[in-house]
Amino acid sequence: MGNGAKAQQKRDRAGDKGPKEAKSQLKSNVSAQSVKCKTCFQTFQSTTARKLLTEHASNKHSKNFEDCFNAEDGVVKK
């Protein structure tokens, strides 16, 4: 048995492993978009800082945080 046959046997044994499937985080990111602006319906991830949501409300809509989002939205960072 030559080296070519050994290599083929090794490929045959490892054949069920095959190439790995690509894993994407896009679906989990989409499902994490749970905070929504009441004015423009733009979505934000649930881990978005409240400061960013307040900036969105004031810069995009010239409104307060409470006018665009629910009181419990946004992660409070101290």
PyMOL Python script that loads the backbone (N, CA, C, O; Angstrom):
from pymol import cmd

cmd.read_pdbstr("""\
ATOM      1  N   MET A   1       0.842  -1.177   0.000  1.00  0.00           N
ATOM      2  CA  MET A   1       0.000   0.000   0.000  1.00  0.00           C
ATOM      3  C   MET A   1       0.891   1.246   0.000  1.00  0.00           C
ATOM      4  O   MET A   1       1.767   1.398   0.851  1.00  0.00           O
ATOM      5  N   GLY A   2       0.654   2.118  -0.956  1.00  0.00           N
ATOM      6  CA  GLY A   2       1.461   3.327  -1.060  1.00  0.00           C
ATOM      7  C   GLY A   2       0.903   4.452  -0.208  1.00  0.00           C
ATOM      8  O   GLY A   2      -0.143   4.315   0.427  1.00  0.00           O
ATOM      9  N   ASN A   3       1.607   5.545  -0.206  1.00  0.00           N
ATOM     10  CA  ASN A   3       1.179   6.705   0.587  1.00  0.00           C
ATOM     11  C   ASN A   3      -0.136   7.281   0.080  1.00  0.00           C
ATOM     12  O   ASN A   3      -0.919   7.828   0.857  1.00  0.00           O
ATOM     13  N   GLY A   4      -0.375   7.161  -1.196  1.00  0.00           N
ATOM     14  CA  GLY A   4      -1.622   7.679  -1.754  1.00  0.00           C
ATOM     15  C   GLY A   4      -2.827   6.952  -1.193  1.00  0.00           C
ATOM     16  O   GLY A   4      -3.862   7.568  -0.941  1.00  0.00           O
ATOM     17  N   ALA A   5      -2.704   5.649  -0.995  1.00  0.00           N
ATOM     18  CA  ALA A   5      -3.804   4.864  -0.444  1.00  0.00           C
ATOM     19  C   ALA A   5      -4.046   5.217   1.023  1.00  0.00           C
ATOM     20  O   ALA A   5      -5.189   5.271   1.477  1.00  0.00           O
ATOM     21  N   LYS A   6      -2.963   5.457   1.755  1.00  0.00           N
ATOM     22  CA  LYS A   6      -3.100   5.841   3.170  1.00  0.00           C
ATOM     23  C   LYS A   6      -3.812   7.187   3.300  1.00  0.00           C
ATOM     24  O   LYS A   6      -4.674   7.371   4.159  1.00  0.00           O
ATOM     25  N   ALA A   7      -3.441   8.101   2.448  1.00  0.00           N
ATOM     26  CA  ALA A   7      -4.073   9.421   2.484  1.00  0.00           C
ATOM     27  C   ALA A   7      -5.553   9.329   2.141  1.00  0.00           C
ATOM     28  O   ALA A   7      -6.379  10.024   2.733  1.00  0.00           O
ATOM     29  N   GLN A   8      -5.883   8.468   1.184  1.00  0.00           N
ATOM     30  CA  GLN A   8      -7.287   8.292   0.810  1.00  0.00           C
ATOM     31  C   GLN A   8      -8.074   7.657   1.954  1.00  0.00           C
ATOM     32  O   GLN A   8      -9.211   8.049   2.215  1.00  0.00           O
ATOM     33  N   GLN A   9      -7.475   6.675   2.641  1.00  0.00           N
ATOM     34  CA  GLN A   9      -8.144   6.060   3.779  1.00  0.00           C
ATOM     35  C   GLN A   9      -8.388   7.092   4.879  1.00  0.00           C
ATOM     36  O   GLN A   9      -9.450   7.105   5.501  1.00  0.00           O
ATOM     37  N   LYS A  10      -7.420   7.939   5.112  1.00  0.00           N
ATOM     38  CA  LYS A  10      -7.572   8.978   6.129  1.00  0.00           C
ATOM     39  C   LYS A  10      -8.703   9.944   5.756  1.00  0.00           C
ATOM     40  O   LYS A  10      -9.481  10.354   6.617  1.00  0.00           O
ATOM     41  N   ARG A  11      -8.789  10.302   4.477  1.00  0.00           N
ATOM     42  CA  ARG A  11      -9.869  11.179   4.024  1.00  0.00           C
ATOM     43  C   ARG A  11     -11.219  10.496   4.166  1.00  0.00           C
ATOM     44  O   ARG A  11     -12.206  11.136   4.531  1.00  0.00           O
ATOM     45  N   ASP A  12     -11.270   9.191   3.879  1.00  0.00           N
ATOM     46  CA  ASP A  12     -12.528   8.444   3.996  1.00  0.00           C
ATOM     47  C   ASP A  12     -12.994   8.379   5.446  1.00  0.00           C
ATOM     48  O   ASP A  12     -14.182   8.530   5.731  1.00  0.00           O
ATOM     49  N   ARG A  13     -12.053   8.152   6.358  1.00  0.00           N
ATOM     50  CA  ARG A  13     -12.414   8.078   7.783  1.00  0.00           C
ATOM     51  C   ARG A  13     -12.898   9.424   8.312  1.00  0.00           C
ATOM     52  O   ARG A  13     -13.825   9.476   9.120  1.00  0.00           O
ATOM     53  N   ALA A  14     -12.289  10.488   7.872  1.00  0.00           N
ATOM     54  CA  ALA A  14     -12.642  11.826   8.335  1.00  0.00           C
ATOM     55  C   ALA A  14     -13.748  12.441   7.493  1.00  0.00           C
ATOM     56  O   ALA A  14     -14.094  13.606   7.689  1.00  0.00           O
ATOM     57  N   GLY A  15     -14.303  11.686   6.568  1.00  0.00           N
ATOM     58  CA  GLY A  15     -15.308  12.217   5.650  1.00  0.00           C
ATOM     59  C   GLY A  15     -16.568  12.703   6.338  1.00  0.00           C
ATOM     60  O   GLY A  15     -17.185  13.663   5.878  1.00  0.00           O
ATOM     61  N   ASP A  16     -16.968  12.060   7.439  1.00  0.00           N
ATOM     62  CA  ASP A  16     -18.202  12.477   8.094  1.00  0.00           C
ATOM     63  C   ASP A  16     -18.038  13.801   8.825  1.00  0.00           C
ATOM     64  O   ASP A  16     -19.027  14.475   9.112  1.00  0.00           O
ATOM     65  N   LYS A  17     -16.818  14.176   9.124  1.00  0.00           N
ATOM     66  CA  LYS A  17     -16.596  15.460   9.800  1.00  0.00           C
ATOM     67  C   LYS A  17     -16.887  16.610   8.851  1.00  0.00           C
ATOM     68  O   LYS A  17     -17.630  17.530   9.192  1.00  0.00           O
ATOM     69  N   GLY A  18     -16.314  16.560   7.678  1.00  0.00           N
ATOM     70  CA  GLY A  18     -16.607  17.550   6.644  1.00  0.00           C
ATOM     71  C   GLY A  18     -16.342  18.980   7.064  1.00  0.00           C
ATOM     72  O   GLY A  18     -15.895  19.232   8.183  1.00  0.00           O
ATOM     73  N   PRO A  19     -16.610  19.900   6.188  1.00  0.00           N
ATOM     74  CA  PRO A  19     -16.408  21.312   6.522  1.00  0.00           C
ATOM     75  C   PRO A  19     -17.463  21.773   7.520  1.00  0.00           C
ATOM     76  O   PRO A  19     -18.615  21.343   7.475  1.00  0.00           O
ATOM     77  N   LYS A  20     -17.050  22.641   8.405  1.00  0.00           N
ATOM     78  CA  LYS A  20     -17.967  23.136   9.428  1.00  0.00           C
ATOM     79  C   LYS A  20     -18.905  24.183   8.830  1.00  0.00           C
ATOM     80  O   LYS A  20     -18.549  24.922   7.912  1.00  0.00           O
ATOM     81  N   GLU A  21     -20.089  24.216   9.375  1.00  0.00           N
ATOM     82  CA  GLU A  21     -21.084  25.181   8.919  1.00  0.00           C
ATOM     83  C   GLU A  21     -20.775  26.547   9.528  1.00  0.00           C
ATOM     84  O   GLU A  21     -20.441  26.645  10.709  1.00  0.00           O
ATOM     85  N   ALA A  22     -20.885  27.568   8.740  1.00  0.00           N
ATOM     86  CA  ALA A  22     -20.614  28.925   9.217  1.00  0.00           C
ATOM     87  C   ALA A  22     -21.687  29.332  10.212  1.00  0.00           C
ATOM     88  O   ALA A  22     -22.878  29.111   9.992  1.00  0.00           O
ATOM     89  N   LYS A  23     -21.246  29.928  11.306  1.00  0.00           N
ATOM     90  CA  LYS A  23     -22.180  30.375  12.339  1.00  0.00           C
ATOM     91  C   LYS A  23     -22.267  31.892  12.277  1.00  0.00           C
ATOM     92  O   LYS A  23     -21.252  32.589  12.308  1.00  0.00           O
ATOM     93  N   SER A  24     -23.467  32.382  12.191  1.00  0.00           N
ATOM     94  CA  SER A  24     -23.687  33.806  12.108  1.00  0.00           C
ATOM     95  C   SER A  24     -24.481  34.264  13.322  1.00  0.00           C
ATOM     96  O   SER A  24     -25.344  33.541  13.820  1.00  0.00           O
ATOM     97  N   GLN A  25     -24.186  35.461  13.790  1.00  0.00           N
ATOM     98  CA  GLN A  25     -24.886  36.004  14.940  1.00  0.00           C
ATOM     99  C   GLN A  25     -25.989  36.971  14.518  1.00  0.00           C
ATOM    100  O   GLN A  25     -26.594  37.629  15.365  1.00  0.00           O
ATOM    101  N   LEU A  26     -26.251  37.059  13.229  1.00  0.00           N
ATOM    102  CA  LEU A  26     -27.241  38.012  12.736  1.00  0.00           C
ATOM    103  C   LEU A  26     -28.634  37.730  13.274  1.00  0.00           C
ATOM    104  O   LEU A  26     -29.350  38.654  13.657  1.00  0.00           O
ATOM    105  N   LYS A  27     -29.024  36.460  13.307  1.00  0.00           N
ATOM    106  CA  LYS A  27     -30.370  36.126  13.790  1.00  0.00           C
ATOM    107  C   LYS A  27     -30.531  36.467  15.258  1.00  0.00           C
ATOM    108  O   LYS A  27     -31.579  36.969  15.664  1.00  0.00           O
ATOM    109  N   SER A  28     -29.515  36.206  16.058  1.00  0.00           N
ATOM    110  CA  SER A  28     -29.622  36.528  17.486  1.00  0.00           C
ATOM    111  C   SER A  28     -29.601  38.038  17.710  1.00  0.00           C
ATOM    112  O   SER A  28     -30.230  38.536  18.644  1.00  0.00           O
ATOM    113  N   ASN A  29     -28.884  38.764  16.863  1.00  0.00           N
ATOM    114  CA  ASN A  29     -28.892  40.223  16.975  1.00  0.00           C
ATOM    115  C   ASN A  29     -30.262  40.798  16.636  1.00  0.00           C
ATOM    116  O   ASN A  29     -30.724  41.738  17.283  1.00  0.00           O
ATOM    117  N   VAL A  30     -30.898  40.242  15.637  1.00  0.00           N
ATOM    118  CA  VAL A  30     -32.232  40.714  15.244  1.00  0.00           C
ATOM    119  C   VAL A  30     -33.234  40.442  16.361  1.00  0.00           C
ATOM    120  O   VAL A  30     -34.093  41.276  16.646  1.00  0.00           O
ATOM    121  N   SER A  31     -33.125  39.282  16.987  1.00  0.00           N
ATOM    122  CA  SER A  31     -34.069  38.961  18.059  1.00  0.00           C
ATOM    123  C   SER A  31     -33.813  39.804  19.307  1.00  0.00           C
ATOM    124  O   SER A  31     -34.712  39.959  20.134  1.00  0.00           O
ATOM    125  N   ALA A  32     -32.614  40.347  19.458  1.00  0.00           N
ATOM    126  CA  ALA A  32     -32.291  41.179  20.614  1.00  0.00           C
ATOM    127  C   ALA A  32     -32.758  42.622  20.433  1.00  0.00           C
ATOM    128  O   ALA A  32     -32.662  43.416  21.370  1.00  0.00           O
ATOM    129  N   GLN A  33     -33.255  42.974  19.265  1.00  0.00           N
ATOM    130  CA  GLN A  33     -33.730  44.335  18.996  1.00  0.00           C
ATOM    131  C   GLN A  33     -35.095  44.520  19.648  1.00  0.00           C
ATOM    132  O   GLN A  33     -36.120  44.472  18.968  1.00  0.00           O
ATOM    133  N   SER A  34     -35.112  44.730  20.957  1.00  0.00           N
ATOM    134  CA  SER A  34     -36.380  44.756  21.673  1.00  0.00           C
ATOM    135  C   SER A  34     -36.828  46.156  22.098  1.00  0.00           C
ATOM    136  O   SER A  34     -37.956  46.325  22.562  1.00  0.00           O
ATOM    137  N   VAL A  35     -35.970  47.150  21.948  1.00  0.00           N
ATOM    138  CA  VAL A  35     -36.331  48.523  22.311  1.00  0.00           C
ATOM    139  C   VAL A  35     -36.669  49.267  21.027  1.00  0.00           C
ATOM    140  O   VAL A  35     -35.879  49.287  20.083  1.00  0.00           O
ATOM    141  N   LYS A  36     -37.859  49.883  21.001  1.00  0.00           N
ATOM    142  CA  LYS A  36     -38.310  50.556  19.780  1.00  0.00           C
ATOM    143  C   LYS A  36     -38.727  51.987  20.088  1.00  0.00           C
ATOM    144  O   LYS A  36     -39.434  52.247  21.062  1.00  0.00           O
ATOM    145  N   CYS A  37     -38.283  52.899  19.251  1.00  0.00           N
ATOM    146  CA  CYS A  37     -38.668  54.302  19.367  1.00  0.00           C
ATOM    147  C   CYS A  37     -40.142  54.434  18.971  1.00  0.00           C
ATOM    148  O   CYS A  37     -40.564  53.904  17.943  1.00  0.00           O
ATOM    149  N   LYS A  38     -40.915  55.138  19.788  1.00  0.00           N
ATOM    150  CA  LYS A  38     -42.343  55.298  19.506  1.00  0.00           C
ATOM    151  C   LYS A  38     -42.592  56.239  18.321  1.00  0.00           C
ATOM    152  O   LYS A  38     -43.645  56.166  17.687  1.00  0.00           O
ATOM    153  N   THR A  39     -41.642  57.109  18.024  1.00  0.00           N
ATOM    154  CA  THR A  39     -41.825  58.100  16.972  1.00  0.00           C
ATOM    155  C   THR A  39     -41.453  57.559  15.598  1.00  0.00           C
ATOM    156  O   THR A  39     -42.255  57.616  14.666  1.00  0.00           O
ATOM    157  N   CYS A  40     -40.229  57.031  15.473  1.00  0.00           N
ATOM    158  CA  CYS A  40     -39.767  56.595  14.155  1.00  0.00           C
ATOM    159  C   CYS A  40     -39.685  55.071  14.027  1.00  0.00           C
ATOM    160  O   CYS A  40     -39.352  54.560  12.958  1.00  0.00           O
ATOM    161  N   PHE A  41     -39.981  54.354  15.093  1.00  0.00           N
ATOM    162  CA  PHE A  41     -39.993  52.882  15.125  1.00  0.00           C
ATOM    163  C   PHE A  41     -38.631  52.265  14.839  1.00  0.00           C
ATOM    164  O   PHE A  41     -38.560  51.108  14.425  1.00  0.00           O
ATOM    165  N   GLN A  42     -37.555  53.004  15.047  1.00  0.00           N
ATOM    166  CA  GLN A  42     -36.211  52.437  14.935  1.00  0.00           C
ATOM    167  C   GLN A  42     -35.988  51.525  16.131  1.00  0.00           C
ATOM    168  O   GLN A  42     -36.368  51.857  17.254  1.00  0.00           O
ATOM    169  N   THR A  43     -35.367  50.372  15.885  1.00  0.00           N
ATOM    170  CA  THR A  43     -35.141  49.421  16.965  1.00  0.00           C
ATOM    171  C   THR A  43     -33.713  49.515  17.477  1.00  0.00           C
ATOM    172  O   THR A  43     -32.788  49.871  16.747  1.00  0.00           O
ATOM    173  N   PHE A  44     -33.564  49.186  18.752  1.00  0.00           N
ATOM    174  CA  PHE A  44     -32.272  49.167  19.417  1.00  0.00           C
ATOM    175  C   PHE A  44     -32.169  47.866  20.198  1.00  0.00           C
ATOM    176  O   PHE A  44     -33.183  47.281  20.580  1.00  0.00           O
ATOM    177  N   GLN A  45     -30.939  47.413  20.434  1.00  0.00           N
ATOM    178  CA  GLN A  45     -30.759  46.206  21.231  1.00  0.00           C
ATOM    179  C   GLN A  45     -31.129  46.497  22.672  1.00  0.00           C
ATOM    180  O   GLN A  45     -31.041  47.633  23.138  1.00  0.00           O
ATOM    181  N   SER A  46     -31.542  45.455  23.366  1.00  0.00           N
ATOM    182  CA  SER A  46     -31.986  45.629  24.750  1.00  0.00           C
ATOM    183  C   SER A  46     -30.849  46.064  25.665  1.00  0.00           C
ATOM    184  O   SER A  46     -31.105  46.554  26.766  1.00  0.00           O
ATOM    185  N   THR A  47     -29.610  45.899  25.242  1.00  0.00           N
ATOM    186  CA  THR A  47     -28.460  46.301  26.063  1.00  0.00           C
ATOM    187  C   THR A  47     -27.990  47.719  25.778  1.00  0.00           C
ATOM    188  O   THR A  47     -26.953  48.139  26.290  1.00  0.00           O
ATOM    189  N   THR A  48     -28.733  48.460  24.972  1.00  0.00           N
ATOM    190  CA  THR A  48     -28.357  49.829  24.631  1.00  0.00           C
ATOM    191  C   THR A  48     -28.431  50.711  25.865  1.00  0.00           C
ATOM    192  O   THR A  48     -29.383  50.628  26.641  1.00  0.00           O
ATOM    193  N   ALA A  49     -27.432  51.550  26.040  1.00  0.00           N
ATOM    194  CA  ALA A  49     -27.389  52.451  27.189  1.00  0.00           C
ATOM    195  C   ALA A  49     -28.496  53.501  27.076  1.00  0.00           C
ATOM    196  O   ALA A  49     -28.848  53.948  25.984  1.00  0.00           O
ATOM    197  N   ARG A  50     -29.022  53.870  28.215  1.00  0.00           N
ATOM    198  CA  ARG A  50     -30.098  54.867  28.244  1.00  0.00           C
ATOM    199  C   ARG A  50     -29.607  56.204  27.691  1.00  0.00           C
ATOM    200  O   ARG A  50     -30.383  56.964  27.110  1.00  0.00           O
ATOM    201  N   LYS A  51     -28.319  56.487  27.874  1.00  0.00           N
ATOM    202  CA  LYS A  51     -27.747  57.733  27.354  1.00  0.00           C
ATOM    203  C   LYS A  51     -27.888  57.798  25.837  1.00  0.00           C
ATOM    204  O   LYS A  51     -28.230  58.848  25.293  1.00  0.00           O
ATOM    205  N   LEU A  52     -27.631  56.698  25.154  1.00  0.00           N
ATOM    206  CA  LEU A  52     -27.751  56.658  23.698  1.00  0.00           C
ATOM    207  C   LEU A  52     -29.206  56.861  23.268  1.00  0.00           C
ATOM    208  O   LEU A  52     -29.473  57.545  22.280  1.00  0.00           O
ATOM    209  N   LEU A  53     -30.139  56.270  24.005  1.00  0.00           N
ATOM    210  CA  LEU A  53     -31.556  56.430  23.679  1.00  0.00           C
ATOM    211  C   LEU A  53     -32.002  57.874  23.906  1.00  0.00           C
ATOM    212  O   LEU A  53     -32.800  58.409  23.137  1.00  0.00           O
ATOM    213  N   THR A  54     -31.487  58.500  24.960  1.00  0.00           N
ATOM    214  CA  THR A  54     -31.816  59.901  25.230  1.00  0.00           C
ATOM    215  C   THR A  54     -31.263  60.795  24.122  1.00  0.00           C
ATOM    216  O   THR A  54     -31.928  61.734  23.685  1.00  0.00           O
ATOM    217  N   GLU A  55     -30.037  60.496  23.667  1.00  0.00           N
ATOM    218  CA  GLU A  55     -29.452  61.267  22.569  1.00  0.00           C
ATOM    219  C   GLU A  55     -30.263  61.097  21.287  1.00  0.00           C
ATOM    220  O   GLU A  55     -30.445  62.056  20.538  1.00  0.00           O
ATOM    221  N   HIS A  56     -30.749  59.885  21.033  1.00  0.00           N
ATOM    222  CA  HIS A  56     -31.573  59.646  19.851  1.00  0.00           C
ATOM    223  C   HIS A  56     -32.837  60.499  19.907  1.00  0.00           C
ATOM    224  O   HIS A  56     -33.206  61.141  18.923  1.00  0.00           O
ATOM    225  N   ALA A  57     -33.496  60.501  21.061  1.00  0.00           N
ATOM    226  CA  ALA A  57     -34.743  61.254  21.206  1.00  0.00           C
ATOM    227  C   ALA A  57     -34.513  62.751  21.020  1.00  0.00           C
ATOM    228  O   ALA A  57     -35.317  63.427  20.377  1.00  0.00           O
ATOM    229  N   SER A  58     -33.431  63.268  21.573  1.00  0.00           N
ATOM    230  CA  SER A  58     -33.210  64.712  21.477  1.00  0.00           C
ATOM    231  C   SER A  58     -32.662  65.123  20.106  1.00  0.00           C
ATOM    232  O   SER A  58     -33.051  66.166  19.579  1.00  0.00           O
ATOM    233  N   ASN A  59     -31.773  64.325  19.525  1.00  0.00           N
ATOM    234  CA  ASN A  59     -31.173  64.709  18.250  1.00  0.00           C
ATOM    235  C   ASN A  59     -32.096  64.465  17.056  1.00  0.00           C
ATOM    236  O   ASN A  59     -32.189  65.312  16.167  1.00  0.00           O
ATOM    237  N   LYS A  60     -32.765  63.344  17.026  1.00  0.00           N
ATOM    238  CA  LYS A  60     -33.603  62.998  15.873  1.00  0.00           C
ATOM    239  C   LYS A  60     -34.982  63.655  15.930  1.00  0.00           C
ATOM    240  O   LYS A  60     -35.534  64.056  14.905  1.00  0.00           O
ATOM    241  N   HIS A  61     -35.530  63.760  17.148  1.00  0.00           N
ATOM    242  CA  HIS A  61     -36.929  64.184  17.260  1.00  0.00           C
ATOM    243  C   HIS A  61     -37.138  65.443  18.096  1.00  0.00           C
ATOM    244  O   HIS A  61     -38.262  65.938  18.179  1.00  0.00           O
ATOM    245  N   SER A  62     -36.099  65.967  18.710  1.00  0.00           N
ATOM    246  CA  SER A  62     -36.204  67.123  19.616  1.00  0.00           C
ATOM    247  C   SER A  62     -37.247  66.866  20.696  1.00  0.00           C
ATOM    248  O   SER A  62     -38.061  67.733  21.012  1.00  0.00           O
ATOM    249  N   LYS A  63     -37.210  65.659  21.255  1.00  0.00           N
ATOM    250  CA  LYS A  63     -38.143  65.267  22.306  1.00  0.00           C
ATOM    251  C   LYS A  63     -37.370  64.734  23.499  1.00  0.00           C
ATOM    252  O   LYS A  63     -36.158  64.528  23.430  1.00  0.00           O
ATOM    253  N   ASN A  64     -38.086  64.515  24.593  1.00  0.00           N
ATOM    254  CA  ASN A  64     -37.504  63.911  25.780  1.00  0.00           C
ATOM    255  C   ASN A  64     -37.477  62.393  25.628  1.00  0.00           C
ATOM    256  O   ASN A  64     -38.121  61.829  24.743  1.00  0.00           O
ATOM    257  N   PHE A  65     -36.719  61.743  26.510  1.00  0.00           N
ATOM    258  CA  PHE A  65     -36.629  60.285  26.514  1.00  0.00           C
ATOM    259  C   PHE A  65     -38.011  59.659  26.681  1.00  0.00           C
ATOM    260  O   PHE A  65     -38.348  58.699  25.989  1.00  0.00           O
ATOM    261  N   GLU A  66     -38.806  60.197  27.594  1.00  0.00           N
ATOM    262  CA  GLU A  66     -40.116  59.633  27.911  1.00  0.00           C
ATOM    263  C   GLU A  66     -41.093  59.723  26.738  1.00  0.00           C
ATOM    264  O   GLU A  66     -42.014  58.914  26.634  1.00  0.00           O
ATOM    265  N   ASP A  67     -40.894  60.706  25.856  1.00  0.00           N
ATOM    266  CA  ASP A  67     -41.772  60.855  24.702  1.00  0.00           C
ATOM    267  C   ASP A  67     -41.519  59.777  23.648  1.00  0.00           C
ATOM    268  O   ASP A  67     -42.423  59.434  22.886  1.00  0.00           O
ATOM    269  N   CYS A  68     -40.295  59.240  23.598  1.00  0.00           N
ATOM    270  CA  CYS A  68     -39.934  58.285  22.564  1.00  0.00           C
ATOM    271  C   CYS A  68     -39.820  56.843  23.058  1.00  0.00           C
ATOM    272  O   CYS A  68     -39.990  55.911  22.271  1.00  0.00           O
ATOM    273  N   PHE A  69     -39.538  56.645  24.332  1.00  0.00           N
ATOM    274  CA  PHE A  69     -39.291  55.299  24.848  1.00  0.00           C
ATOM    275  C   PHE A  69     -40.067  55.070  26.135  1.00  0.00           C
ATOM    276  O   PHE A  69     -40.513  56.017  26.783  1.00  0.00           O
ATOM    277  N   ASN A  70     -40.221  53.801  26.498  1.00  0.00           N
ATOM    278  CA  ASN A  70     -40.834  53.450  27.777  1.00  0.00           C
ATOM    279  C   ASN A  70     -39.833  53.712  28.899  1.00  0.00           C
ATOM    280  O   ASN A  70     -38.624  53.720  28.667  1.00  0.00           O
ATOM    281  N   ALA A  71     -40.328  53.921  30.091  1.00  0.00           N
ATOM    282  CA  ALA A  71     -39.462  54.273  31.218  1.00  0.00           C
ATOM    283  C   ALA A  71     -38.462  53.169  31.549  1.00  0.00           C
ATOM    284  O   ALA A  71     -37.358  53.465  32.005  1.00  0.00           O
ATOM    285  N   GLU A  72     -38.820  51.908  31.330  1.00  0.00           N
ATOM    286  CA  GLU A  72     -37.932  50.790  31.684  1.00  0.00           C
ATOM    287  C   GLU A  72     -36.946  50.437  30.561  1.00  0.00           C
ATOM    288  O   GLU A  72     -36.127  49.533  30.730  1.00  0.00           O
ATOM    289  N   ASP A  73     -37.009  51.123  29.436  1.00  0.00           N
ATOM    290  CA  ASP A  73     -36.106  50.831  28.318  1.00  0.00           C
ATOM    291  C   ASP A  73     -34.708  51.364  28.591  1.00  0.00           C
ATOM    292  O   ASP A  73     -34.536  52.388  29.252  1.00  0.00           O
ATOM    293  N   GLY A  74     -33.732  50.667  28.082  1.00  0.00           N
ATOM    294  CA  GLY A  74     -32.339  51.090  28.192  1.00  0.00           C
ATOM    295  C   GLY A  74     -31.683  50.596  29.457  1.00  0.00           C
ATOM    296  O   GLY A  74     -32.308  50.519  30.515  1.00  0.00           O
ATOM    297  N   VAL A  75     -30.434  50.266  29.335  1.00  0.00           N
ATOM    298  CA  VAL A  75     -29.668  49.800  30.485  1.00  0.00           C
ATOM    299  C   VAL A  75     -29.143  51.035  31.206  1.00  0.00           C
ATOM    300  O   VAL A  75     -28.494  51.889  30.602  1.00  0.00           O
ATOM    301  N   VAL A  76     -29.425  51.121  32.481  1.00  0.00           N
ATOM    302  CA  VAL A  76     -28.969  52.251  33.268  1.00  0.00           C
ATOM    303  C   VAL A  76     -27.523  51.985  33.653  1.00  0.00           C
ATOM    304  O   VAL A  76     -27.231  51.024  34.365  1.00  0.00           O
ATOM    305  N   LYS A  77     -26.611  52.842  33.180  1.00  0.00           N
ATOM    306  CA  LYS A  77     -25.194  52.709  33.515  1.00  0.00           C
ATOM    307  C   LYS A  77     -24.801  53.826  34.442  1.00  0.00           C
ATOM    308  O   LYS A  77     -25.086  54.994  34.179  1.00  0.00           O
ATOM    309  N   LYS A  78     -24.144  53.471  35.530  1.00  0.00           N
ATOM    310  CA  LYS A  78     -23.764  54.472  36.526  1.00  0.00           C
ATOM    311  C   LYS A  78     -22.327  54.864  36.367  1.00  0.00           C
ATOM    312  O   LYS A  78     -21.828  55.700  37.120  1.00  0.00           O
TER     313      LYS A  78
END
""", "prot")
cmd.dss("prot")
cmd.show_as("cartoon", "prot")
cmd.util.cbc("prot")
cmd.orient("prot")
